[in-house]
Amino acid sequence: MFPHAGNRARLIDRVLFVLGSAGLVLALLLGCGGGPQNEPPPRLTEAKRLAREGSRWFQQGCYEKAERFFYEALEASRLVDDLKEMVRARNNLGAVALAQGHWVEAGEHLQKAMELNSLLGSSEEESFALGNLGSLAFKVGRQQEAEELWEKAIAVAEQDANQSGLAKHLNNLGMLYRKQARPGRAESVLKRAVVIAEKQGYGPTLANSHMQLGLVAKTRGDFPQAQKHLSLALEIDREAENPVGIAQDLEQIALLYQQQQSWKEAYRQLDRAIRLYATLGKLDKVGQLYKLLETNQTQGGVPESLEQYEGLLVPPDEFWESPACR
C-alpha cells in the first residue's frame, strides 16, 4: 500500500497494493509584497511532491520510475526530519519492491517502516505497512501469515478516522478466502469493501472489489452474476483510466467466456487484453494470454492463426519503454 496524495482522486489512491495521502503542510509567511502570504517552504513540500510523482508512475506500472521518485522522497524527508514522510517513503518503496518481485528488499523497507512508525505512532502508516507485509507473505506462499497480517491491518485501519487502506486490505483478504475455497467469507468481506470504496470514491479499489466478487460468483457457477461484476469492474477501471486494471478485467472476462465455451467472445477479450499487456511491457502476462489464445484456437477455431501475436512474445530491446511510462 502506498501512502501519498494525488491531484486526480480517481487515478491515485492509498494502495497494495497501497497508495495513500500526505497531510501536513507547514506555512511560511513571506515578506515580499504582492506575493502569496502563506506559501509553504519548498523543502517542506518536496517529499510530498516526489511521493505524488512516484505514485503516478506506480499506478501506470512504471516501477523503475516510481522507485526513483520514492527514493528521492525519502531523502527529501530526511533533510527536514519529516518522520511521517520517511515512513511513507519506506512503505512506498516496499510496495515497488513487491511489484518487482524483490522479496528481500521489500521486507527490509517494510520492517524499517514499522520501526520508524513505532516513534511516530500513526495507525494509518501502521495499517499500510501491515498490509504490504501481508502481501509479501502471500507472494512467498505463507498464506496463514498473510491472513493474520491482513486481519491486523484491517483492525488498525478501523482505528483511523479516514479508514485509509481499509477497502484494499478487505480486497486482499477476500481474494485469499476465495483461493482457499471459502466463498461465503470472501463474499462477505468483499461486499464490505465495495461499500467503503464507494464511500471513499477511489475507482481502482472499487473495480478490484467487483472483479473479486465476479471471480467468487464464477467459482459458484453463477455466470450471469460473474459477468455483471466483471463488466462493472471494467467500466470503473476505464473511467479511472487504469490500464493495468483494464487488462486484468479483460483477461478475467475472457476466462469466463472460455469456461462457458463461448470461444468467439473469449477471443474478442483476449485480443484486447494481450495487446494492452504488450503495450504495458508485461511480457509474463503476454505469454500467459498467448497460451489462452492457443486453447481458444484449439477448442473453438478462433483465431484462425496466432501468427499476428507471435511478435508480442519477443522481448523489446533495452531502450524500449512502455508508452505509459513516457
N, C-alpha and C positions, 0 to 999 in steps of 0.2 A: 504494500500500500504506500501510497505516495503522498505525503503531506506537501501541499503547495497551494498557491492561489492562481486563478486564471481569469482573463477578461471575458472568455466565452464559456459560460457555465455548462453549455451542452457538450462542449468538447473536452473540458478539463475537469477532473474530479479528484476527490481524495481516493486514490485507487487501492490492488493486488498485485494485483493485483495491487498499488494503492496510492492514489493521488490525494493530497489534502490542501488546506488553505492556510496561509500565514496571516496572522492578525495584527501584531504590534507594529505600529509606525510612530516614531517619535518626531516631534516637530521642532524646527529651529527658526526662531524669529530673525528675519533678515533685516539688515539696516539700510539697504538701498531703497530709495524712494521709488514708487511706481511699480515695483516688482511684487511677487507673491509674498505675503507676510507670514505664511505658515508652511513654507516649503521645507520638507524633511531633508536632513543632511544626506548627501548621496550614499555614503558608506553604510548608513543605517537601513537603506532600502536595497542595496546592491544584491545582497544574498537572496532576497525575495524575488527580485527581477530575474536573477540567474535560475532560481528554482522554477519560476514560471516558464522560462525558455526550455529548461530541461524537461519539464512535464509535457510541454507541447510536442517535443520531439519523441518522447516516450510514447505518447498516445498514437503517434504515426508509425510506431515500430522502429524508430531510428535510434537504436540503443547506444551506439557509439557516440553520437552527438549528445544524447541525453546524459550519458555518463560524464562527458567532458564538462557540461554545464553544471552538473551536480557537484563535481569535484571543485569547480570554481566557486560554487555557492558555499561549500564547506570552508574554503579558505577565506572568503569574504566574511563569513560569520565569525571566524576566529579573530579577524582584525578588530572587530568591535566587541568581542567577547559575548556574542549573542548565543546563549546556550540553547534556546529553543530552536533556532535555525540550524545549529550544529546537529541537534538530534534529528531534525527533519532531513537534513542532507544525508546523514548516515542511513536513515530509513529509505530515502530515495535511491541511494547507491546500492543498498541491499536489494531493492526491487529490480534495478537494472541487472545486477549480477544474476538474480534468479531468472530473469527473462533470457539471459545469455547462456544459462546452464552452468554458471560458475558457482558451484555449491559452497565450496570452502570460503571463497571471497564473500559470498552473500552472508554466510554465517558470521564472519568476522565483523562486517558492517552492522548487522542487526544486533549482535551482542554488545557492540560499542554503543549503539543507540540506547539499549536498555541500561547500560552503565551510566551514560550521561543523563538519562531521564530519571535515574534514582536521585540525582541532585535537583532536577527540575520539578519532578512530581506532577507531570501532566498526564491525566488519564487519556487524553487524545493521542499523545505520542506513544504511550504505552500500548494502546489498542492497535495502532499501526504496526508497531514492532512485533507484537504477539501474532498479529495476522500474517505478517510476512514470514515469521518463524514457522507458523503452521504450514504455509505454502512450501517452505523449504523441506519440512518433514515429509509432506505429501510427495514432493518431487523425488525424494530419495527412497520412497517406499515404506515410510513409517506412518501408517495410517492411524493407528491408535494415538500416537503422539500428536499428529496433525489435528485429530478430533479434539483432543484435550486443549491444545493451544488455541484453536478457533473458538471453542467454548469460553475460554478465558478472555479472548479478545472481545467476544460479544458481551460478556459480563462487564468488562471495563468500559466498552463503548457506551453501554447503557447508563453509565455514571456521568458521561459527558453531556452537557446541555444540548449540543448540536447533534449528538449521536453520530459523530464523524466515523465513517467507515463501517457502520453497523450493517447496512444492507450488503456491502461487499463481503463481510465475514459470514453473513447468513447464506449468501450465494455459494460460498466455498463449502460451508457445512452441508448445504443441501446437495451440492454436487457429490460430496463424499458419501452421504446417505444413499444417493441414487446408485453409485457404483458398488455399494455394499448390499444392494438389493433390499433397501428399506424405503420403499416408495412412499409409504404413509408419512414417515417422519420427514422425508425430503420435501414432499409437497407442502407440509405444514410450515417449515421454515422458509421455503421459497415464496409462499404466499405472503408471509410477513415481510420478506424482503421487498416484494412488489409495493406494498403499502408504504414502506419507508422510502424507497427510491422515488416513488411518485411524489411524495411529500417534499423530498429534497430537490427534485427536479433535475437529476443528472441522468441523461439518456443512456449512455453505455452500460451503467449498472442496472438500470431497469430492463434494458434489452437482454442482458445476461440472465436476469431472473426469469424472463419469459422463455428464453432458449432452454434453460434448465427445466422449467415446467413442461416444455414441449417434449424434452427427452424422457421425463418421467412418464408422461402420457403415452409415449411410444413404447416404453417397456411394458405397459399395461395393455398394449394393443388398441388403444383408443386413438386411431389415426386422425379423425376429424379434430379432436382436441389438440393433438400434437401439431397438426397443420396450423391451427389457429394461433397457438403460442409462437411457433417458429416464424410465421408470417408477420406477426406483430413485432417480434424481435428485429426482423429485417427492416421493417418500416421505421422503427425507432432509431436503429443504427444509421440508416440513410439520413434521417432528419438530423442526427448528431454529426454526420459526416465522419463516421468512424470506420475507416476502411478495413481494419483487421476484423472488427465485429461483423461487417457486411460479408466478408469472405467466409467466416465461420458459420454464419446463418445460412448462406447459400449451400455450403457443404452439408450441413445437417438436414436441410430441406431435400437435397439430392438423395441422401441416405434414406430418408423417409420414403421417397418415391421408389427407390430401389427395393426397399422392404415390401412395398406393395406391388412390385413388378411393373411399375409404370415407367418403362425404360425411356420413352421419349421425353417425358417431363424431367426425369432424373438427368438425362443428358443436357437439357437446357440449363439446369442449375450448375452441373459440373463444369460445363464450358465456361460459364461466367466466373465460377469460383477459381478454377485453375489459372485463368488469365489474370485475375486480380492478385492471387498469391504470387504469381510470377512477377507482376509489376511491383509488388512489395518486396521482392527478393527472398521470399520464403521457400527456398528450394526443397526443404524437407516436406513441406505441405504439397508442393507441386508433385513430388514423387508419389506421395500417398494418393493424391487425386488421379494421377495417371493410372495407378492400379485400379481405382474405382471405374475409370473410363474403360479399361480393359474388360472388367467384369460386365459393364454395361453393354459393350460391343458383343461379347460372347453370348450373353443371355438375351439381349434384346435387339441386336443388329444395328445399334446406333452408338457412335458414329460409324460410317462405312469404313473409315480409315483413321488411324491415330497419328498419321504422319505429320499433320499440322501441329501436334502437341510435342513432338519429339525435340524440337528446338528449345522448348521451355525447360527441358531437363538439363541443358548444357550450362554449367556454371559460368557466370559472367566473368569478364576479366577483372583484375584487381582495382581498376579505376572506375568500375561501374558503380552507379549509385541509384537507388530507387528514386523515382520522381517525387515520392512523398518526403524524401529527405533532402531535397534540394532547396 
